[in-house]
Amino acid sequence: MLDCSCGRNFRNVYALRQHQRATQHCFCRSCNRSFTTGNSLKQHNLALHSWLCSYCDRKFSAQEHLEQHQKSTGHCFCRDCDRFFVNHYTLRQHHSSPVHSYRLF
């Protein structure tokens, strides 16, 4: 038996997927769990698969949203070369590397 996250049981994958499509379940990209509402999927992602901004502690349900936040706020983002870094330490290392050493002739 296969269980749907809404509590119903099915004999095979085909029946489960047919039920999920018919009831417009929302799927988690990380663990493939299904939810009956977008809000419950969002809560699931924030609780189990959230992406945390190490600078301001805001949580995001997707890595793309975290990167968008960090780009717009300047958190861990190099504005000179458009690269994203996982924390401020690696961003500082990047800035002190030869990548941003400009020579004047």
Secondary structure as UniProt FT lines:
FT   STRAND          2..3
FT   TURN            5..6
FT   STRAND          9..10
FT   HELIX           13..22
FT   TURN            23..24
FT   STRAND          26..27
FT   TURN            29..31
FT   STRAND          34..35
FT   HELIX           38..48
FT   STRAND          51..52
FT   TURN            54..56
FT   STRAND          59..60
FT   HELIX           63..73
FT   TURN            74..76
FT   STRAND          77..78
FT   TURN            79..82
FT   STRAND          83..84
FT   HELIX           88..96
FT   HELIX           98..100
//
